[in-house]
Amino acid sequence: MLPIIAEAAIAKAGLVVIGAGLGIGLIGMKAAESTGRNPASFGKVLTISILLAALVEGVAFVAIFMG
């Protein structure tokens, strides 16, 4: 029974990493899109996107380490 639990934990960690990667990719995509639409807002968009990417990565780490 233990190997099945270990495999489930590995699969869950993989799904968390995939989800975090997709989330950070979407943040980058929308930040580039909004900067293209309004170049004057570059600084604010960059700050918010970096903050959100860090939060998504932090949630991913918590999900992986909580098992």
Biopython code that builds the backbone (N, CA, C, O; Angstrom):
import numpy as np
from Bio.PDB.StructureBuilder import StructureBuilder

atoms = [
    (1, "MET", "N", (0.823, -1.201, 0.000)),
    (1, "MET", "CA", (0.000, 0.000, 0.000)),
    (1, "MET", "C", (0.860, 1.255, 0.000)),
    (1, "MET", "O", (0.455, 2.275, -0.559)),
    (2, "LEU", "N", (2.019, 1.203, 0.606)),
    (2, "LEU", "CA", (2.882, 2.372, 0.683)),
    (2, "LEU", "C", (3.385, 2.839, -0.676)),
    (2, "LEU", "O", (3.427, 4.049, -0.899)),
    (3, "PRO", "N", (3.771, 1.960, -1.602)),
    (3, "PRO", "CA", (4.226, 2.449, -2.908)),
    (3, "PRO", "C", (3.142, 3.218, -3.670)),
    (3, "PRO", "O", (3.454, 4.142, -4.421)),
    (4, "ILE", "N", (1.877, 2.844, -3.481)),
    (4, "ILE", "CA", (0.793, 3.554, -4.156)),
    (4, "ILE", "C", (0.684, 4.980, -3.616)),
    (4, "ILE", "O", (0.435, 5.917, -4.375)),
    (5, "ILE", "N", (0.870, 5.143, -2.316)),
    (5, "ILE", "CA", (0.811, 6.477, -1.712)),
    (5, "ILE", "C", (1.973, 7.332, -2.214)),
    (5, "ILE", "O", (1.803, 8.519, -2.493)),
    (6, "ALA", "N", (3.165, 6.715, -2.328)),
    (6, "ALA", "CA", (4.325, 7.455, -2.815)),
    (6, "ALA", "C", (4.122, 7.885, -4.265)),
    (6, "ALA", "O", (4.486, 8.999, -4.642)),
    (7, "GLU", "N", (3.544, 7.005, -5.074)),
    (7, "GLU", "CA", (3.292, 7.369, -6.470)),
    (7, "GLU", "C", (2.248, 8.475, -6.572)),
    (7, "GLU", "O", (2.352, 9.350, -7.433)),
    (8, "ALA", "N", (1.252, 8.442, -5.707)),
    (8, "ALA", "CA", (0.237, 9.496, -5.714)),
    (8, "ALA", "C", (0.852, 10.842, -5.321)),
    (8, "ALA", "O", (0.488, 11.875, -5.881)),
    (9, "ALA", "N", (1.770, 10.836, -4.373)),
    (9, "ALA", "CA", (2.429, 12.079, -3.958)),
    (9, "ALA", "C", (3.281, 12.642, -5.085)),
    (9, "ALA", "O", (3.339, 13.856, -5.279)),
    (10, "ILE", "N", (3.945, 11.758, -5.830)),
    (10, "ILE", "CA", (4.757, 12.217, -6.958)),
    (10, "ILE", "C", (3.866, 12.804, -8.044)),
    (10, "ILE", "O", (4.193, 13.836, -8.629)),
    (11, "ALA", "N", (2.743, 12.148, -8.313)),
    (11, "ALA", "CA", (1.819, 12.648, -9.330)),
    (11, "ALA", "C", (1.230, 14.000, -8.913)),
    (11, "ALA", "O", (1.064, 14.899, -9.737)),
    (12, "LYS", "N", (0.921, 14.123, -7.633)),
    (12, "LYS", "CA", (0.369, 15.397, -7.148)),
    (12, "LYS", "C", (1.396, 16.512, -7.265)),
    (12, "LYS", "O", (1.049, 17.632, -7.638)),
    (13, "ALA", "N", (2.643, 16.226, -6.955)),
    (13, "ALA", "CA", (3.691, 17.232, -7.081)),
    (13, "ALA", "C", (3.871, 17.639, -8.541)),
    (13, "ALA", "O", (4.096, 18.812, -8.839)),
    (14, "GLY", "N", (3.773, 16.683, -9.438)),
    (14, "GLY", "CA", (3.881, 16.991, -10.855)),
    (14, "GLY", "C", (2.750, 17.882, -11.331)),
    (14, "GLY", "O", (2.972, 18.814, -12.104)),
    (15, "LEU", "N", (1.538, 17.601, -10.872)),
    (15, "LEU", "CA", (0.400, 18.433, -11.252)),
    (15, "LEU", "C", (0.522, 19.845, -10.689)),
    (15, "LEU", "O", (0.133, 20.814, -11.341)),
    (16, "VAL", "N", (1.055, 19.959, -9.493)),
    (16, "VAL", "CA", (1.258, 21.281, -8.888)),
    (16, "VAL", "C", (2.257, 22.082, -9.710)),
    (16, "VAL", "O", (2.046, 23.269, -9.958)),
    (17, "VAL", "N", (3.338, 21.447, -10.132)),
    (17, "VAL", "CA", (4.359, 22.141, -10.917)),
    (17, "VAL", "C", (3.798, 22.566, -12.279)),
    (17, "VAL", "O", (4.074, 23.669, -12.750)),
    (18, "ILE", "N", (3.016, 21.694, -12.902)),
    (18, "ILE", "CA", (2.401, 22.036, -14.187)),
    (18, "ILE", "C", (1.444, 23.219, -14.011)),
    (18, "ILE", "O", (1.461, 24.154, -14.812)),
    (19, "GLY", "N", (0.624, 23.180, -12.980)),
    (19, "GLY", "CA", (-0.315, 24.273, -12.731)),
    (19, "GLY", "C", (0.383, 25.584, -12.449)),
    (19, "GLY", "O", (-0.042, 26.634, -12.932)),
    (20, "ALA", "N", (1.461, 25.533, -11.665)),
    (20, "ALA", "CA", (2.205, 26.761, -11.367)),
    (20, "ALA", "C", (2.870, 27.310, -12.620)),
    (20, "ALA", "O", (2.897, 28.523, -12.831)),
    (21, "GLY", "N", (3.400, 26.436, -13.442)),
    (21, "GLY", "CA", (4.016, 26.881, -14.689)),
    (21, "GLY", "C", (3.013, 27.538, -15.614)),
    (21, "GLY", "O", (3.299, 28.570, -16.220)),
    (22, "LEU", "N", (1.831, 26.937, -15.724)),
    (22, "LEU", "CA", (0.782, 27.539, -16.553)),
    (22, "LEU", "C", (0.338, 28.893, -15.988)),
    (22, "LEU", "O", (0.117, 29.842, -16.740)),
    (23, "GLY", "N", (0.210, 28.973, -14.672)),
    (23, "GLY", "CA", (-0.202, 30.228, -14.049)),
    (23, "GLY", "C", (0.801, 31.339, -14.268)),
    (23, "GLY", "O", (0.418, 32.464, -14.586)),
    (24, "ILE", "N", (2.077, 31.043, -14.103)),
    (24, "ILE", "CA", (3.111, 32.058, -14.308)),
    (24, "ILE", "C", (3.189, 32.439, -15.784)),
    (24, "ILE", "O", (3.424, 33.600, -16.119)),
    (25, "GLY", "N", (2.991, 31.458, -16.663)),
    (25, "GLY", "CA", (2.968, 31.770, -18.090)),
    (25, "GLY", "C", (1.828, 32.694, -18.463)),
    (25, "GLY", "O", (2.001, 33.613, -19.263)),
    (26, "LEU", "N", (0.661, 32.451, -17.885)),
    (26, "LEU", "CA", (-0.481, 33.329, -18.151)),
    (26, "LEU", "C", (-0.253, 34.732, -17.610)),
    (26, "LEU", "O", (-0.641, 35.717, -18.239)),
    (27, "ILE", "N", (0.373, 34.823, -16.449)),
    (27, "ILE", "CA", (0.688, 36.144, -15.892)),
    (27, "ILE", "C", (1.621, 36.897, -16.829)),
    (27, "ILE", "O", (1.408, 38.078, -17.101)),
    (28, "GLY", "N", (2.650, 36.224, -17.322)),
    (28, "GLY", "CA", (3.576, 36.867, -18.251)),
    (28, "GLY", "C", (2.917, 37.266, -19.552)),
    (28, "GLY", "O", (3.194, 38.335, -20.096)),
    (29, "MET", "N", (2.033, 36.395, -20.058)),
    (29, "MET", "CA", (1.342, 36.688, -21.308)),
    (29, "MET", "C", (0.467, 37.934, -21.175)),
    (29, "MET", "O", (0.492, 38.821, -22.028)),
    (30, "LYS", "N", (-0.295, 37.982, -20.107)),
    (30, "LYS", "CA", (-1.189, 39.122, -19.930)),
    (30, "LYS", "C", (-0.423, 40.398, -19.593)),
    (30, "LYS", "O", (-0.863, 41.492, -19.948)),
    (31, "ALA", "N", (0.722, 40.275, -18.908)),
    (31, "ALA", "CA", (1.538, 41.460, -18.625)),
    (31, "ALA", "C", (2.102, 42.027, -19.924)),
    (31, "ALA", "O", (2.106, 43.243, -20.117)),
    (32, "ALA", "N", (2.579, 41.158, -20.817)),
    (32, "ALA", "CA", (3.096, 41.631, -22.100)),
    (32, "ALA", "C", (1.979, 42.249, -22.940)),
    (32, "ALA", "O", (2.185, 43.257, -23.616)),
    (33, "GLU", "N", (0.801, 41.638, -22.889)),
    (33, "GLU", "CA", (-0.339, 42.173, -23.641)),
    (33, "GLU", "C", (-0.754, 43.554, -23.133)),
    (33, "GLU", "O", (-1.007, 44.463, -23.923)),
    (34, "SER", "N", (-0.821, 43.702, -21.815)),
    (34, "SER", "CA", (-1.241, 44.996, -21.274)),
    (34, "SER", "C", (-0.176, 46.063, -21.482)),
    (34, "SER", "O", (-0.511, 47.235, -21.657)),
    (35, "THR", "N", (1.104, 45.685, -21.468)),
    (35, "THR", "CA", (2.155, 46.652, -21.748)),
    (35, "THR", "C", (2.124, 47.074, -23.213)),
    (35, "THR", "O", (2.416, 48.224, -23.541)),
    (36, "GLY", "N", (1.770, 46.141, -24.089)),
    (36, "GLY", "CA", (1.644, 46.488, -25.502)),
    (36, "GLY", "C", (0.488, 47.441, -25.755)),
    (36, "GLY", "O", (0.563, 48.303, -26.630)),
    (37, "ARG", "N", (-0.576, 47.282, -24.989)),
    (37, "ARG", "CA", (-1.726, 48.166, -25.160)),
    (37, "ARG", "C", (-1.478, 49.553, -24.556)),
    (37, "ARG", "O", (-1.919, 50.565, -25.101)),
    (38, "ASN", "N", (-0.768, 49.583, -23.429)),
    (38, "ASN", "CA", (-0.523, 50.854, -22.754)),
    (38, "ASN", "C", (0.928, 50.882, -22.255)),
    (38, "ASN", "O", (1.191, 50.505, -21.113)),
    (39, "PRO", "N", (1.861, 51.320, -23.087)),
    (39, "PRO", "CA", (3.277, 51.294, -22.690)),
    (39, "PRO", "C", (3.615, 52.166, -21.474)),
    (39, "PRO", "O", (4.628, 51.937, -20.814)),
    (40, "ALA", "N", (2.793, 53.139, -21.182)),
    (40, "ALA", "CA", (3.084, 54.018, -20.046)),
    (40, "ALA", "C", (2.933, 53.301, -18.706)),
    (40, "ALA", "O", (3.482, 53.748, -17.700)),
    (41, "SER", "N", (2.197, 52.199, -18.687)),
    (41, "SER", "CA", (1.963, 51.480, -17.428)),
    (41, "SER", "C", (2.969, 50.368, -17.192)),
    (41, "SER", "O", (2.706, 49.450, -16.416)),
    (42, "PHE", "N", (4.125, 50.440, -17.854)),
    (42, "PHE", "CA", (5.109, 49.357, -17.774)),
    (42, "PHE", "C", (5.555, 49.064, -16.348)),
    (42, "PHE", "O", (5.597, 47.903, -15.940)),
    (43, "GLY", "N", (5.885, 50.095, -15.591)),
    (43, "GLY", "CA", (6.413, 49.898, -14.236)),
    (43, "GLY", "C", (5.411, 49.247, -13.299)),
    (43, "GLY", "O", (5.760, 48.341, -12.542)),
    (44, "LYS", "N", (4.173, 49.702, -13.346)),
    (44, "LYS", "CA", (3.143, 49.136, -12.474)),
    (44, "LYS", "C", (2.831, 47.689, -12.850)),
    (44, "LYS", "O", (2.681, 46.830, -11.981)),
    (45, "VAL", "N", (2.736, 47.431, -14.161)),
    (45, "VAL", "CA", (2.423, 46.076, -14.619)),
    (45, "VAL", "C", (3.553, 45.114, -14.256)),
    (45, "VAL", "O", (3.298, 43.988, -13.831)),
    (46, "LEU", "N", (4.791, 45.552, -14.422)),
    (46, "LEU", "CA", (5.935, 44.710, -14.087)),
    (46, "LEU", "C", (5.952, 44.374, -12.599)),
    (46, "LEU", "O", (6.187, 43.227, -12.220)),
    (47, "THR", "N", (5.707, 45.363, -11.770)),
    (47, "THR", "CA", (5.699, 45.137, -10.321)),
    (47, "THR", "C", (4.611, 44.153, -9.916)),
    (47, "THR", "O", (4.860, 43.234, -9.137)),
    (48, "ILE", "N", (3.427, 44.341, -10.434)),
    (48, "ILE", "CA", (2.313, 43.459, -10.075)),
    (48, "ILE", "C", (2.548, 42.052, -10.592)),
    (48, "ILE", "O", (2.264, 41.079, -9.894)),
    (49, "SER", "N", (3.072, 41.933, -11.822)),
    (49, "SER", "CA", (3.279, 40.595, -12.377)),
    (49, "SER", "C", (4.370, 39.831, -11.632)),
    (49, "SER", "O", (4.249, 38.622, -11.431)),
    (50, "ILE", "N", (5.428, 40.517, -11.222)),
    (50, "ILE", "CA", (6.475, 39.852, -10.437)),
    (50, "ILE", "C", (5.925, 39.408, -9.086)),
    (50, "ILE", "O", (6.226, 38.306, -8.626)),
    (51, "LEU", "N", (5.133, 40.244, -8.456)),
    (51, "LEU", "CA", (4.531, 39.902, -7.176)),
    (51, "LEU", "C", (3.613, 38.682, -7.306)),
    (51, "LEU", "O", (3.672, 37.759, -6.494)),
    (52, "LEU", "N", (2.771, 38.693, -8.332)),
    (52, "LEU", "CA", (1.853, 37.568, -8.522)),
    (52, "LEU", "C", (2.583, 36.285, -8.876)),
    (52, "LEU", "O", (2.198, 35.211, -8.414)),
    (53, "ALA", "N", (3.630, 36.374, -9.686)),
    (53, "ALA", "CA", (4.414, 35.182, -10.021)),
    (53, "ALA", "C", (5.078, 34.598, -8.771)),
    (53, "ALA", "O", (5.137, 33.379, -8.612)),
    (54, "ALA", "N", (5.571, 35.455, -7.897)),
    (54, "ALA", "CA", (6.174, 34.982, -6.651)),
    (54, "ALA", "C", (5.133, 34.311, -5.757)),
    (54, "ALA", "O", (5.420, 33.296, -5.122)),
    (55, "LEU", "N", (3.931, 34.870, -5.707)),
    (55, "LEU", "CA", (2.880, 34.261, -4.896)),
    (55, "LEU", "C", (2.466, 32.894, -5.449)),
    (55, "LEU", "O", (2.245, 31.953, -4.686)),
    (56, "VAL", "N", (2.362, 32.787, -6.767)),
    (56, "VAL", "CA", (2.011, 31.492, -7.371)),
    (56, "VAL", "C", (3.093, 30.463, -7.081)),
    (56, "VAL", "O", (2.789, 29.315, -6.758)),
    (57, "GLU", "N", (4.354, 30.870, -7.193)),
    (57, "GLU", "CA", (5.448, 29.952, -6.912)),
    (57, "GLU", "C", (5.467, 29.556, -5.435)),
    (57, "GLU", "O", (5.750, 28.404, -5.104)),
    (58, "GLY", "N", (5.171, 30.495, -4.562)),
    (58, "GLY", "CA", (5.099, 30.172, -3.133)),
    (58, "GLY", "C", (4.001, 29.184, -2.812)),
    (58, "GLY", "O", (4.202, 28.270, -2.013)),
    (59, "VAL", "N", (2.853, 29.354, -3.418)),
    (59, "VAL", "CA", (1.757, 28.407, -3.209)),
    (59, "VAL", "C", (2.141, 27.041, -3.728)),
    (59, "VAL", "O", (1.799, 26.030, -3.115)),
    (60, "ALA", "N", (2.852, 26.988, -4.859)),
    (60, "ALA", "CA", (3.297, 25.702, -5.400)),
    (60, "ALA", "C", (4.268, 25.014, -4.434)),
    (60, "ALA", "O", (4.163, 23.810, -4.199)),
    (61, "PHE", "N", (5.205, 25.777, -3.880)),
    (61, "PHE", "CA", (6.130, 25.182, -2.917)),
    (61, "PHE", "C", (5.409, 24.662, -1.684)),
    (61, "PHE", "O", (5.718, 23.576, -1.193)),
    (62, "VAL", "N", (4.468, 25.416, -1.191)),
    (62, "VAL", "CA", (3.707, 24.960, -0.022)),
    (62, "VAL", "C", (2.946, 23.667, -0.347)),
    (62, "VAL", "O", (2.916, 22.742, 0.465)),
    (63, "ALA", "N", (2.342, 23.608, -1.517)),
    (63, "ALA", "CA", (1.597, 22.413, -1.899)),
    (63, "ALA", "C", (2.520, 21.210, -2.048)),
    (63, "ALA", "O", (2.148, 20.094, -1.684)),
    (64, "ILE", "N", (3.700, 21.425, -2.571)),
    (64, "ILE", "CA", (4.643, 20.296, -2.735)),
    (64, "ILE", "C", (5.145, 19.829, -1.369)),
    (64, "ILE", "O", (5.174, 18.626, -1.109)),
    (65, "PHE", "N", (5.539, 20.753, -0.494)),
    (65, "PHE", "CA", (6.127, 20.366, 0.774)),
    (65, "PHE", "C", (5.110, 19.857, 1.789)),
    (65, "PHE", "O", (5.469, 19.131, 2.717)),
    (66, "MET", "N", (3.836, 20.235, 1.618)),
    (66, "MET", "CA", (2.810, 19.718, 2.526)),
    (66, "MET", "C", (2.461, 18.265, 2.211)),
    (66, "MET", "O", (1.806, 17.579, 2.996)),
    (67, "GLY", "N", (2.905, 17.829, 1.071)),
    (67, "GLY", "CA", (2.775, 16.412, 0.740)),
    (67, "GLY", "C", (1.501, 16.137, 0.048)),
    (67, "GLY", "O", (1.225, 14.990, -0.305)),
]
sb = StructureBuilder()
sb.init_structure("model")
sb.init_model(0)
sb.init_chain("A")
sb.init_seg("    ")
for serial, (resi, resn, name, xyz) in enumerate(atoms, 1):
    if name == "N":
        sb.init_residue(resn, " ", resi, " ")
    sb.init_atom(name, np.array(xyz, "f"), 0.0, 1.0, " ", f" {name:<3s}", serial, name[0])
structure = sb.get_structure()
